């Protein structure tokens, strides 16, 4: 599968969150949404990425953007990861790997997601996508915020 095309409606989903409530993408209309697929909790690059989201949380909020990090880890694993690393953003569990498959980010041979980003505008339309060449790479928040800035 491939990532959703820019200009296409973002596929809707509902996933369990570390907040204790499910999150449905379509319920966030009116805000920009950054889906940040990450491979696995408790790994080096993922920890750095999610701690960076925490550090820049106010900058993302200031742009009217909701950041939704998604991995195939279970909710209990994600809660432990969030607590240990003091991550300030809620994490979503795609334990059944359905959303990762629909968004074209699942590495079937490894059974976890690639590190990938999908920026969705206030109307639920995909405006930018990026998949890392390897799971050991990540975009800097300044690049992500620059893409958000293009949405106006």
VMD Tcl script that draws the C-alpha trace (Angstrom):
set ca {
  {0.00 0.00 0.00}
  {1.01 3.59 -0.47}
  {0.45 6.64 1.67}
  {-2.72 8.66 0.96}
  {-2.40 11.06 -1.96}
  {-1.99 14.75 -1.25}
  {-5.36 16.36 -1.94}
  {-7.31 13.23 -1.00}
  {-9.56 12.96 2.05}
  {-7.69 11.46 5.01}
  {-8.99 7.96 5.81}
  {-10.97 8.17 9.05}
  {-10.12 5.99 12.04}
  {-10.70 5.55 15.75}
  {-7.83 4.40 17.97}
  {-7.33 3.87 21.69}
  {-5.25 6.57 23.37}
  {-3.07 6.84 26.45}
  {-5.59 9.45 27.63}
  {-8.05 6.62 28.32}
  {-10.43 7.82 25.59}
  {-10.60 6.76 21.98}
  {-9.58 9.34 19.37}
  {-11.50 9.61 16.09}
  {-9.76 11.55 13.34}
  {-12.95 13.06 11.88}
  {-13.84 14.53 15.30}
  {-10.83 16.84 14.95}
  {-12.16 18.73 11.91}
  {-11.49 22.43 12.27}
  {-7.90 21.76 13.41}
  {-4.82 20.72 11.52}
  {-3.72 17.19 12.43}
  {-0.21 15.76 12.20}
  {-0.18 11.97 12.24}
  {3.27 10.84 13.32}
  {3.67 7.09 12.83}
  {6.57 5.70 14.85}
  {7.96 2.14 14.97}
  {8.13 1.13 18.63}
  {8.09 2.56 22.15}
  {11.27 2.41 24.22}
  {13.60 2.72 21.22}
  {16.20 5.44 20.82}
  {14.99 7.48 17.86}
  {11.32 7.12 18.88}
  {12.15 8.37 22.37}
  {14.04 11.36 20.93}
  {11.19 12.15 18.54}
  {8.44 12.01 21.14}
  {10.45 14.01 23.67}
  {10.96 16.64 20.93}
  {7.18 16.73 20.36}
  {6.79 17.32 24.10}
  {9.36 20.14 24.08}
  {7.66 21.86 21.13}
  {4.06 21.04 22.12}
  {3.14 24.71 22.60}
  {4.51 25.57 19.14}
  {2.29 22.93 17.52}
  {-0.71 24.07 19.59}
  {-0.03 27.66 18.54}
  {-0.58 26.65 14.92}
  {-3.91 25.00 15.74}
  {-2.38 21.57 15.13}
  {-3.11 18.35 17.01}
  {-0.15 15.96 17.01}
  {-1.17 12.29 17.05}
  {1.78 9.92 17.44}
  {0.72 6.38 16.43}
  {2.48 3.05 16.97}
  {1.54 -0.62 16.98}
  {2.36 -0.90 20.70}
  {-0.43 -1.74 23.15}
  {-1.99 1.02 25.27}
  {-0.34 -0.32 28.50}
  {3.07 -0.27 26.78}
  {2.47 3.26 25.47}
  {1.33 4.43 28.93}
  {4.53 3.05 30.50}
  {6.63 4.68 27.76}
  {4.85 8.01 28.17}
  {5.32 7.95 31.95}
  {8.98 6.90 31.86}
  {9.97 9.50 29.28}
  {7.61 12.23 30.59}
  {6.01 12.57 27.15}
  {3.45 15.38 27.13}
  {1.39 14.31 24.12}
  {-1.09 11.44 24.11}
  {-0.07 8.38 22.10}
  {-2.39 6.26 19.97}
  {-2.30 2.46 19.78}
  {-2.73 0.83 16.38}
  {-2.33 -2.60 17.97}
  {-4.32 -4.33 15.20}
  {-2.18 -2.50 12.61}
  {-5.26 -1.48 10.62}
  {-4.52 2.26 10.47}
  {-0.85 1.69 9.60}
  {-1.98 -0.51 6.72}
  {-4.58 1.99 5.45}
  {-2.01 4.80 5.61}
  {0.65 2.69 3.87}
  {3.17 2.89 6.70}
  {3.18 -0.72 7.97}
  {6.41 -2.62 7.34}
  {4.79 -6.02 6.90}
  {8.04 -7.95 7.28}
  {8.77 -6.27 10.62}
  {5.11 -6.00 11.73}
  {5.52 -2.40 12.88}
  {5.15 0.96 11.22}
  {7.78 2.92 9.38}
  {8.44 6.41 10.72}
  {6.12 8.55 8.62}
  {4.15 11.78 8.76}
  {0.78 12.76 7.36}
  {-0.36 16.38 7.64}
  {-4.13 16.85 7.40}
  {-5.79 20.25 7.07}
  {-8.81 21.58 8.96}
  {-11.16 20.06 6.35}
  {-9.76 16.54 6.66}
  {-7.71 16.67 3.46}
  {-4.16 15.28 3.24}
  {-1.78 18.16 2.50}
  {1.70 16.61 3.01}
  {3.16 13.15 3.56}
  {6.67 11.94 4.25}
  {8.00 8.45 4.93}
  {11.54 8.06 6.22}
  {13.94 5.92 4.19}
  {14.84 4.05 7.40}
  {13.23 3.89 10.84}
  {16.42 5.37 12.30}
  {15.71 8.76 10.73}
  {13.23 11.44 11.81}
  {12.12 14.88 10.65}
  {13.09 17.82 12.78}
  {10.14 19.67 14.33}
  {11.20 22.85 12.52}
  {10.57 21.06 9.19}
  {7.19 19.78 10.40}
  {6.20 23.24 11.63}
  {7.27 24.75 8.29}
  {4.92 22.33 6.48}
  {2.11 23.28 8.89}
  {2.89 26.95 8.22}
  {2.15 26.42 4.51}
  {-1.45 25.55 5.40}
  {-2.21 29.07 6.61}
}
mol new
graphics top color blue
foreach p $ca { graphics top sphere $p radius 0.5 }
foreach p [lrange $ca 0 end-1] q [lrange $ca 1 end] { graphics top cylinder $p $q radius 0.2 }
display resetview
